[in-house]
Amino acid sequence: MRKKRILFCSEATFLNTGYATYTREILNYLHSTGKYELAEMAAYGERDDPRAANIPWKYYGVVPNQQNEPKASQQELDAYNATASAQFGEWIFEHICLDFMPDIVCDIRDFWMLDFAERSPFRPYFKWAIMPTVDARPQARQWVATYASADACLTYSDWAGGILQDQSGGKIKYLGSAPPSAHPAYKPVEDKRKHKQLMGLDPDCKIIGTVMRNQRRKLYPDLFEAFKKFLDKSEDKNCYLYCHTSYPDLGWDMPELLNEHGIGSKVLFTYVCPETRKPFTSVFKGAMAQSPYTGRFGATLSNVKNGLSYEELSNVVNCFDLFTQYANSEGFGLPQVEAAACGVPVCGTDYSAMESVLRKLEGYPIKPKALYKELETGCLRAVPDNDAAASLFLEFFSKSEEERISIGKNTREMFEKYYQWHLSGSQWEKYFDSFEALPFEQTWGSQPRIQEPAPKIDLSQAGAVSNTQLAKHLISDVLREPEKLNTFFEARLTRDLMYKQATSSTGGMYYNESSAAFDGINRRQPFDYNIAYDQMAGLCNKRNQWEQKRAEVMKQRQEASV
């Protein structure tokens, strides 16, 4: 029996992003089994990127060579820059498929990064397993429709799986959650008081900590308010909030928030010396601070381009007595798990993936006081109850040091029980082993599906034809994909024909005047039967071209094997 050929589509596994880390660890697990032929289609990695040299599976860089040799042609660069989704691999996906001929394609990323696999002319020849980021409810109907078309779906959290199952009426082939784990550098210190002292902190101080980028959905204004309410009620004033975050960034005005709540002397941040690359802890000193290592200005808050190593960040997290994830939603919220790996009890907003993580870690959920609908996505976001959070902080620190240590040990045990790479890797392995790969003669080596689109209808001579009838004709007779009848694809096409307008973005399913789908690049475009015909005929002809190319490649391979 031949090995199954599995193509993972994500960010390049030599990067340190969340997607890259997850994909790398799962591929490492699968590679260790020796059961599969593996490959990655690597977004943000050049085709001949030297960082891929030691990858033990086949590597396909998405980015045309610009830094590395041989330099990309202008045609390749134009294709890469033609559409927004090209950076995720759309421009090269069919080429990679013809070279690798996967039995399974696995997508680990957001909807707008993966839906081109669903549209691929080669979709009938591979099974498609997806792991979308689900950070809120409801999910857009278009997204749910795409997820339902996949052969298998995994999620980062149980909460996400419940949302997808509920919205799809059970049509999504959901296999369960397969969450990430923390890097091995995250582990408890033997003596927290001594560790705080080594980090330049008062060993007797109590610290509520968070690791969140300074973005809009990370609710620093609410966290500062909750912390101030806690301070006002606490008899112990030797308490601090430690925010490992960035400034400036895409989110909040930190100095304004600190001034508003009068807590500037009680909030700590991580700065990084630009010359020594060493981090240090300080109250807010502005966007740039003086480095204690050199005596010169230029130290900045830790950020995505000037971050800490896993070991250094573990040292920061181990200063925390309580970790909080104070966000309006999360696709997962890995810092919670990293804190748990360090034996730090966790609390956070009781919504989205945080809801599942907090329960598995036996942490402390902060109930939202409200949910609001986000204009851009139509999804619900949470507003935590700051009074409840302040009360939670008070209750936690009213416990004895021995009690808090015991809770921390239990948190670490829950991490070991639920958040391990081998547990998630086995979820993927279980799916891959659940079916037998079909012979190539029935998939990539099958006869080409070449069908010409039907001629355009002269509507002036056709009499009364409804938009529903036109949509069905365009799908069955022009596109030549009747399997798309009675799907979201048909519903959207019918809608656009009726309104005589369409949007090109994923926001288009929210077709109402209160939607942000009509701002900027998402403005409505004219749409009618003639435009729809050209689009469907173009897709049909594209499929014919790729099918012909597939036949040629298979013929060349057969001749080479003789």
C-alpha positions as CSV (number, residue, x, y, z in Angstrom):
1,M,0.0,0.0,0.0
2,R,1.4,3.4,-1.0
3,K,1.8,6.2,1.5
4,K,-0.8,8.9,1.4
5,R,0.4,12.2,0.1
6,I,-0.5,15.1,2.3
7,L,-0.1,18.8,1.5
8,F,-0.3,21.3,4.3
9,C,-1.1,24.9,3.3
10,S,-0.2,27.5,5.9
11,E,2.6,30.0,6.7
12,A,6.2,28.8,6.2
13,T,7.1,26.5,9.1
14,F,10.5,28.2,9.7
15,L,8.6,31.3,10.9
16,N,7.5,32.0,14.5
17,T,4.0,33.0,13.8
18,G,1.0,31.2,15.4
19,Y,0.0,29.4,12.1
20,A,3.6,28.5,11.3
21,T,4.2,27.1,14.8
22,Y,1.1,25.0,14.7
23,T,1.8,23.6,11.3
24,R,5.4,22.9,12.1
25,E,4.5,20.9,15.2
26,I,1.8,18.9,13.5
27,L,4.1,18.1,10.5
28,N,6.9,17.1,12.9
29,Y,4.5,14.7,14.7
30,L,3.2,13.2,11.4
31,H,6.8,12.9,10.0
32,S,7.8,11.0,13.1
33,T,5.3,8.3,12.3
34,G,6.9,7.5,8.9
35,K,3.5,6.8,7.5
36,Y,3.0,9.6,5.0
37,E,4.6,11.6,2.2
38,L,4.4,15.2,3.4
39,A,4.7,18.7,1.8
40,E,4.0,22.3,2.8
41,M,2.8,25.2,0.7
42,A,4.5,28.0,2.6
43,A,3.0,31.5,2.6
44,Y,5.6,34.2,3.3
45,G,8.5,31.9,2.3
46,E,10.4,32.3,-1.0
47,R,10.5,29.4,-3.4
48,D,14.3,28.9,-2.7
49,D,14.4,30.2,0.8
50,P,17.6,28.9,2.5
51,R,15.6,28.7,5.8
52,A,13.8,25.7,4.3
53,A,17.1,23.7,3.8
54,N,16.6,21.5,6.8
55,I,12.9,20.8,6.5
56,P,12.5,17.0,6.3
57,W,9.4,17.2,4.0
58,K,8.9,18.7,0.6
59,Y,8.8,22.5,0.6
60,Y,6.9,24.8,-1.8
61,G,7.5,28.5,-1.2
62,V,4.7,30.8,-2.2
63,V,6.7,33.9,-2.7
64,P,8.6,34.3,-6.0
65,N,12.3,34.6,-5.5
66,Q,13.3,38.2,-4.9
67,Q,16.2,37.8,-2.4
68,N,17.3,34.3,-3.5
69,E,18.5,32.8,-6.8
70,P,17.3,32.1,-9.4
71,K,15.4,35.5,-9.4
72,A,11.7,35.3,-10.3
73,S,10.5,36.3,-13.8
74,Q,8.3,39.4,-14.2
75,Q,5.4,37.1,-15.1
76,E,5.7,35.3,-11.7
77,L,5.9,38.6,-9.9
78,D,2.8,39.9,-11.7
79,A,0.9,36.7,-10.9
80,Y,1.9,37.0,-7.2
81,N,0.8,40.6,-7.0
82,A,-2.4,40.2,-9.1
83,T,-4.8,39.4,-6.2
84,A,-4.9,39.8,-2.5
85,S,-5.2,36.0,-2.0
86,A,-2.1,35.3,-4.2
87,Q,0.1,35.8,-1.1
88,F,-1.6,32.8,0.5
89,G,-0.8,30.6,-2.5
90,E,-3.7,31.0,-4.9
91,W,-1.4,31.9,-7.8
92,I,0.7,28.8,-7.5
93,F,-1.7,26.2,-5.9
94,E,-2.5,24.3,-9.1
95,H,1.1,24.1,-10.1
96,I,2.0,22.7,-6.7
97,C,-0.9,20.2,-6.9
98,L,0.3,18.9,-10.3
99,D,3.8,18.4,-9.0
100,F,2.9,16.8,-5.7
101,M,-0.5,15.3,-6.5
102,P,-1.8,15.2,-3.0
103,D,-4.4,12.8,-1.7
104,I,-5.2,15.3,1.0
105,V,-4.9,19.1,1.2
106,C,-4.9,20.6,4.7
107,D,-5.6,24.3,5.2
108,I,-4.7,25.9,8.6
109,R,-5.7,29.5,8.4
110,D,-8.5,32.0,8.1
111,F,-11.4,31.8,5.6
112,W,-10.0,34.4,3.2
113,M,-6.7,32.5,3.0
114,L,-8.1,29.1,2.1
115,D,-11.3,29.4,0.0
116,F,-9.4,29.2,-3.3
117,A,-8.8,25.4,-2.6
118,E,-12.6,25.0,-2.7
119,R,-12.7,26.7,-6.1
120,S,-9.7,24.8,-7.6
121,P,-10.2,22.9,-10.8
122,F,-8.5,20.0,-9.1
123,R,-10.8,19.9,-6.1
124,P,-12.4,16.5,-7.2
125,Y,-8.9,14.8,-6.9
126,F,-8.1,15.5,-3.3
127,K,-9.8,15.3,0.1
128,W,-9.8,18.7,1.8
129,A,-9.2,19.0,5.6
130,I,-9.5,22.5,7.2
131,M,-8.8,24.1,10.5
132,P,-10.4,27.6,10.3
133,T,-10.0,30.3,12.9
134,V,-13.4,30.7,14.7
135,D,-13.3,33.5,17.1
136,A,-16.9,34.7,17.3
137,R,-20.6,33.9,16.5
138,P,-22.3,33.9,14.2
139,Q,-19.9,32.9,11.5
140,A,-20.7,34.4,8.0
141,R,-23.0,32.2,5.9
142,Q,-20.4,32.1,3.2
143,W,-17.7,30.8,5.6
144,V,-20.0,28.1,6.9
145,A,-20.9,27.0,3.4
146,T,-17.2,26.7,2.5
147,Y,-16.5,24.8,5.7
148,A,-19.4,22.4,5.0
149,S,-17.9,21.6,1.6
150,A,-14.7,20.3,3.2
151,D,-14.2,16.6,3.9
152,A,-13.0,17.2,7.4
153,C,-12.9,20.1,9.9
154,L,-10.9,20.5,13.1
155,T,-10.9,23.5,15.4
156,Y,-8.7,25.0,18.0
157,S,-11.4,24.9,20.7
158,D,-14.5,22.9,21.6
159,W,-16.4,26.2,21.6
160,A,-15.6,26.8,17.9
161,G,-16.7,23.3,17.0
162,G,-20.0,23.8,18.7
163,I,-20.6,27.1,16.8
164,L,-19.9,25.5,13.5
165,Q,-22.0,22.4,14.2
166,D,-24.9,24.6,15.3
167,Q,-24.8,27.0,12.4
168,S,-24.4,24.3,9.8
169,G,-27.1,22.1,11.2
170,G,-24.5,19.3,11.5
171,K,-23.5,19.6,7.8
172,I,-19.9,20.4,8.7
173,K,-17.9,17.1,9.0
174,Y,-16.5,18.1,12.4
175,L,-13.8,15.9,14.0
176,G,-13.2,17.7,17.2
177,S,-10.6,20.2,18.6
178,A,-6.9,19.9,18.2
179,P,-5.4,22.8,20.1
180,P,-1.8,24.0,20.1
181,S,0.6,23.5,23.0
182,A,3.2,25.8,24.6
183,H,6.9,25.8,23.7
184,P,9.0,23.6,26.2
185,A,10.6,26.8,27.5
186,Y,7.4,27.6,29.3
187,K,7.7,25.8,32.7
188,P,7.3,26.7,36.3
189,V,10.1,28.2,38.4
190,E,11.0,26.5,41.6
191,D,10.7,29.7,43.8
192,K,8.5,32.5,42.5
193,R,9.6,35.0,45.1
194,K,13.3,34.4,44.3
195,H,12.4,34.6,40.5
196,K,10.7,38.0,41.0
197,Q,13.8,39.3,42.8
198,L,16.0,38.1,40.0
199,M,13.8,40.0,37.6
200,G,14.2,43.2,39.5
201,L,10.9,43.1,41.3
202,D,9.8,43.2,44.9
203,P,9.5,39.5,45.9
204,D,6.5,40.3,48.0
205,C,4.5,42.1,45.3
206,K,1.5,40.5,43.7
207,I,1.2,40.7,39.9
208,I,-1.8,40.3,37.5
209,G,-0.2,39.8,34.1
210,T,-1.2,39.6,30.5
211,V,0.5,39.0,27.2
212,M,-1.5,40.7,24.4
213,R,-0.6,42.8,21.4
214,N,-1.9,46.3,21.5
215,Q,-4.8,45.8,19.1
216,R,-8.4,47.1,19.2
217,R,-9.9,43.7,20.2
218,K,-7.5,43.4,23.2
219,L,-9.4,45.4,25.7
220,Y,-6.7,47.4,27.6
221,P,-9.1,50.3,28.5
222,D,-11.4,47.8,30.3
223,L,-8.5,45.9,31.9
224,F,-7.1,49.2,33.3
225,E,-10.5,50.1,34.6
226,A,-10.9,46.7,36.3
227,F,-7.4,46.9,37.8
228,K,-8.1,50.4,39.2
229,K,-11.3,49.2,40.8
230,F,-9.4,46.3,42.3
231,L,-6.7,48.6,43.7
232,D,-9.2,50.9,45.2
233,K,-10.8,48.0,47.1
234,S,-7.7,46.1,48.0
235,E,-6.0,46.6,51.4
236,D,-2.7,45.3,50.0
237,K,-1.4,48.1,47.8
238,N,1.7,46.1,46.8
239,C,-0.1,45.0,43.6
240,Y,0.8,45.6,40.0
241,L,-0.6,45.0,36.5
242,Y,2.1,43.7,34.1
243,C,1.3,44.3,30.4
244,H,3.6,42.6,28.0
245,T,2.4,44.5,25.0
246,S,3.4,46.9,22.2
247,Y,3.3,50.7,21.8
248,P,2.6,52.3,19.5
249,D,0.7,49.8,17.5
250,L,-2.7,49.3,15.9
251,G,-4.7,49.8,19.2
252,W,-4.8,51.9,22.3
253,D,-3.2,55.1,23.5
254,M,-1.4,53.7,26.5
255,P,-0.2,56.9,28.1
256,E,-3.7,58.4,27.8
257,L,-5.2,55.3,29.4
258,L,-2.7,55.3,32.3
259,N,-3.3,58.9,33.0
260,E,-7.1,58.5,32.8
261,H,-7.1,55.9,35.5
262,G,-4.1,57.3,37.5
263,I,-2.3,54.0,37.6
264,G,1.0,54.9,35.8
265,S,3.1,53.8,38.8
266,K,1.2,50.5,39.1
267,V,1.5,49.1,35.5
268,L,4.7,47.4,34.3
269,F,5.9,46.9,30.7
270,T,8.7,45.0,29.0
271,Y,11.3,47.1,27.2
272,V,14.0,45.7,25.0
273,C,17.5,47.3,24.7
274,P,18.3,47.7,21.0
275,E,22.0,47.2,21.4
276,T,22.2,44.3,23.9
277,R,18.8,42.8,22.9
278,K,18.2,42.3,26.6
279,P,14.7,42.9,28.0
280,F,14.0,44.9,31.2
281,T,10.9,45.7,33.2
282,S,9.7,49.2,33.8
283,V,6.7,51.5,34.4
284,F,5.7,53.3,31.2
285,K,8.5,55.6,30.0
286,G,7.0,56.4,26.6
287,A,7.6,54.8,23.2
288,M,11.3,54.9,23.9
289,A,13.1,54.5,27.2
290,Q,16.6,54.7,28.6
291,S,18.3,51.3,28.7
292,P,19.8,50.3,32.1
293,Y,22.4,48.2,30.2
294,T,23.9,51.1,28.1
295,G,22.6,54.2,29.6
296,R,21.3,55.4,26.2
297,F,17.8,56.0,25.0
298,G,16.2,53.9,22.3
299,A,14.8,50.9,24.2
300,T,11.3,50.1,22.9
301,L,8.4,48.1,24.2
302,S,8.5,44.5,23.0
303,N,6.8,44.1,19.6
304,V,6.5,41.6,16.7
305,K,9.7,42.9,15.2
306,N,11.6,43.3,18.5
307,G,10.3,40.5,20.6
308,L,11.6,38.2,23.3
309,S,12.8,34.6,23.0
310,Y,10.6,31.8,24.4
311,E,12.9,31.6,27.4
312,E,12.8,35.3,28.0
313,L,9.0,35.5,27.8
314,S,8.7,32.5,30.1
315,N,10.7,34.5,32.6
316,V,8.3,37.3,32.3
317,V,5.2,35.1,32.6
318,N,6.7,33.4,35.7
319,C,6.6,36.7,37.5
320,F,2.8,36.6,37.3
321,D,0.6,35.4,40.1
322,L,-2.5,35.5,38.0
323,F,-2.8,35.7,34.2
324,T,-5.7,37.4,32.4
325,Q,-6.8,37.3,28.8
326,Y,-8.9,40.5,28.5
327,A,-10.1,40.4,24.9
328,N,-13.5,40.8,23.1
329,S,-12.8,37.5,21.3
330,E,-10.0,35.0,20.5
331,G,-9.5,32.3,17.9
332,F,-7.6,30.5,20.7
333,G,-5.5,32.7,23.0
334,L,-2.2,30.8,23.2
335,P,-0.8,33.0,26.0
336,Q,-3.3,31.5,28.4
337,V,-1.9,28.0,27.7
338,E,1.7,29.4,27.9
339,A,0.8,30.8,31.4
340,A,-0.7,27.5,32.4
341,A,2.5,25.7,31.3
342,C,4.3,28.0,33.8
343,G,1.9,27.0,36.5
344,V,0.2,30.4,36.6
345,P,-3.6,30.4,37.2
346,V,-5.6,32.0,34.4
347,C,-8.7,34.1,34.1
348,G,-10.3,35.8,31.1
349,T,-13.3,36.8,29.2
350,D,-15.9,34.0,29.1
351,Y,-16.5,34.1,25.4
352,S,-15.2,32.5,22.2
353,A,-12.3,30.1,22.4
354,M,-11.4,31.6,25.8
355,E,-14.5,29.9,27.2
356,S,-13.2,26.4,26.4
357,V,-9.6,27.1,27.5
358,L,-10.6,28.6,30.8
359,R,-12.7,25.5,31.6
360,K,-10.1,23.0,30.6
361,L,-7.5,24.8,32.7
362,E,-10.0,25.1,35.6
363,G,-9.4,28.9,35.5
364,Y,-11.7,31.8,36.4
365,P,-14.1,33.0,33.7
366,I,-15.2,36.7,33.7
367,K,-18.8,36.8,32.4
368,P,-19.4,39.4,29.7
369,K,-21.8,42.2,30.7
370,A,-22.8,42.6,27.1
371,L,-22.3,41.3,23.5
372,Y,-22.3,43.7,20.6
373,K,-22.4,43.1,16.9
374,E,-19.3,44.2,15.0
375,L,-20.2,46.2,11.9
376,E,-17.4,44.9,9.7
377,T,-18.1,41.2,10.2
378,G,-21.6,40.9,11.7
379,C,-20.0,38.8,14.5
380,L,-20.8,39.2,18.2
381,R,-18.0,40.5,20.4
382,A,-17.9,40.5,24.2
383,V,-17.5,43.3,26.7
384,P,-16.2,41.9,30.0
385,D,-17.8,43.0,33.3
386,N,-15.0,45.1,34.9
387,D,-16.7,45.1,38.3
388,A,-16.8,41.3,38.2
389,A,-13.2,41.2,37.2
390,A,-12.2,43.4,40.1
391,S,-14.1,41.2,42.5
392,L,-12.4,38.1,41.0
393,F,-8.9,39.7,41.5
394,L,-9.8,40.5,45.1
395,E,-11.1,37.0,45.8
396,F,-8.0,35.4,44.3
397,F,-5.5,37.5,46.3
398,S,-7.4,37.0,49.5
399,K,-6.3,33.4,49.3
400,S,-3.1,32.4,51.1
401,E,0.1,31.9,49.3
402,E,-0.1,28.2,49.8
403,E,-3.6,28.1,48.2
404,R,-2.4,30.1,45.2
405,I,0.6,27.8,44.8
406,S,-1.7,24.8,44.9
407,I,-4.0,26.3,42.3
408,G,-1.0,27.0,40.1
409,K,0.1,23.3,40.3
410,N,-3.4,22.2,39.3
411,T,-3.2,24.6,36.4
412,R,0.0,23.0,35.2
413,E,-1.6,19.6,35.5
414,M,-4.5,20.6,33.4
415,F,-2.1,21.9,30.8
416,E,-0.4,18.6,30.7
417,K,-3.7,16.8,30.4
418,Y,-5.3,18.8,27.6
419,Y,-2.7,20.9,25.7
420,Q,0.0,18.6,24.3
421,W,1.2,18.4,20.7
422,H,1.0,14.6,20.5
423,L,-2.7,14.8,21.4
424,S,-3.4,17.2,18.6
425,G,-1.2,15.4,16.2
426,S,-3.0,12.1,16.9
427,Q,-6.3,13.9,15.9
428,W,-4.9,14.6,12.5
429,E,-3.4,11.1,12.2
430,K,-6.7,9.5,13.1
431,Y,-8.4,11.3,10.2
432,F,-5.7,10.5,7.7
433,D,-5.9,6.8,8.6
434,S,-9.6,6.7,8.5
435,F,-9.8,6.0,4.7
436,E,-7.8,4.4,2.0
437,A,-6.2,6.5,-0.7
438,L,-7.8,5.9,-4.1
439,P,-5.5,4.7,-7.0
440,F,-4.1,7.6,-9.0
441,E,-6.1,6.2,-12.0
442,Q,-9.3,7.3,-10.2
443,T,-8.0,10.7,-9.2
444,W,-5.0,12.6,-10.7
445,G,-4.7,10.0,-13.6
446,S,-8.4,10.0,-14.5
447,Q,-9.7,11.2,-17.8
448,P,-9.8,15.0,-18.1
449,R,-13.1,16.8,-17.5
450,I,-13.3,19.0,-20.5
451,Q,-16.7,20.6,-21.2
452,E,-17.4,23.7,-23.2
453,P,-19.7,26.4,-21.7
454,A,-23.1,26.7,-23.3
455,P,-23.7,29.7,-25.6
456,K,-25.0,32.9,-24.1
457,I,-28.7,33.3,-24.0
458,D,-30.2,36.3,-25.9
459,L,-32.5,37.6,-23.1
460,S,-34.3,39.9,-25.5
461,Q,-35.6,36.8,-27.4
462,A,-35.9,34.4,-24.4
463,G,-39.1,35.7,-22.9
464,A,-39.6,35.9,-19.2
465,V,-36.7,34.2,-17.4
466,S,-36.4,34.5,-13.6
467,N,-33.2,35.3,-11.8
468,T,-33.4,31.8,-10.2
469,Q,-33.6,30.2,-13.6
470,L,-30.7,32.3,-14.9
471,A,-28.5,31.3,-11.9
472,K,-29.3,27.6,-12.4
473,H,-28.5,27.9,-16.1
474,L,-25.2,29.7,-15.4
475,I,-24.1,27.0,-13.0
476,S,-25.3,23.9,-14.9
477,D,-24.7,24.9,-18.5
478,V,-22.0,27.6,-18.5
479,L,-19.9,26.8,-15.5
480,R,-20.7,23.1,-15.9
481,E,-20.6,22.3,-12.2
482,P,-24.2,21.2,-11.3
483,E,-22.9,20.1,-7.9
484,K,-23.1,23.8,-6.9
485,L,-26.9,23.9,-7.4
486,N,-28.9,24.5,-4.2
487,T,-25.8,25.8,-2.4
488,F,-24.8,29.2,-1.0
489,F,-23.0,29.7,-4.4
490,E,-26.4,29.6,-6.2
491,A,-28.1,31.7,-3.5
492,R,-25.4,34.5,-3.8
493,L,-25.5,34.4,-7.6
494,T,-29.3,34.7,-7.6
495,R,-29.1,37.6,-5.1
496,D,-26.6,39.5,-7.2
497,L,-28.6,39.0,-10.4
498,M,-31.7,40.4,-8.6
499,Y,-29.9,43.4,-7.2
500,K,-27.8,43.9,-10.3
501,Q,-24.9,44.6,-8.0
502,A,-22.2,42.5,-6.3
503,T,-19.3,42.8,-4.0
504,S,-16.0,41.1,-4.5
505,S,-15.2,40.6,-0.8
506,T,-16.3,38.2,1.9
507,G,-18.3,41.0,3.4
508,G,-20.8,40.7,0.5
509,M,-23.1,38.3,2.3
510,Y,-24.2,41.1,4.5
511,Y,-26.2,42.7,1.8
512,N,-27.8,45.6,3.7
513,E,-27.3,49.3,4.1
514,S,-25.8,49.0,7.6
515,S,-23.0,46.8,6.5
516,A,-19.4,48.0,6.1
517,A,-19.2,45.7,3.1
518,F,-19.7,48.8,1.0
519,D,-16.8,50.8,2.2
520,G,-13.5,51.1,0.4
521,I,-12.6,48.2,-1.9
522,N,-15.8,46.4,-1.0
523,R,-18.0,48.9,-2.9
524,R,-20.8,47.4,-5.0
525,Q,-20.0,46.8,-8.6
526,P,-22.5,46.6,-11.5
527,F,-23.6,43.0,-12.1
528,D,-26.0,41.4,-14.7
529,Y,-26.4,38.3,-16.8
530,N,-23.7,39.3,-19.3
531,I,-21.1,39.9,-16.6
532,A,-22.1,36.6,-14.8
533,Y,-21.9,34.7,-18.1
534,D,-18.4,35.9,-18.8
535,Q,-17.3,35.0,-15.2
536,M,-18.8,31.5,-15.4
537,A,-17.5,30.9,-18.9
538,G,-14.1,32.1,-17.8
539,L,-14.0,29.7,-14.9
540,C,-15.1,26.8,-17.1
541,N,-12.4,27.6,-19.6
542,K,-9.8,27.8,-16.8
543,R,-10.8,24.4,-15.6
544,N,-10.5,23.0,-19.2
545,Q,-7.0,24.5,-19.5
546,W,-5.9,22.9,-16.2
547,E,-7.5,19.6,-17.0
548,Q,-5.6,19.6,-20.3
549,K,-2.4,20.5,-18.4
550,R,-3.0,17.6,-16.0
551,A,-3.5,15.1,-18.9
552,E,-0.2,16.3,-20.4
553,V,1.7,15.9,-17.1
554,M,0.3,12.4,-16.5
555,K,1.3,11.4,-20.0
556,Q,4.8,12.7,-19.5
557,R,5.1,10.8,-16.2
558,Q,3.9,7.6,-17.8
559,E,6.4,8.0,-20.6
560,A,9.2,8.7,-18.2
561,S,8.4,5.5,-16.2
562,V,8.5,3.2,-19.2
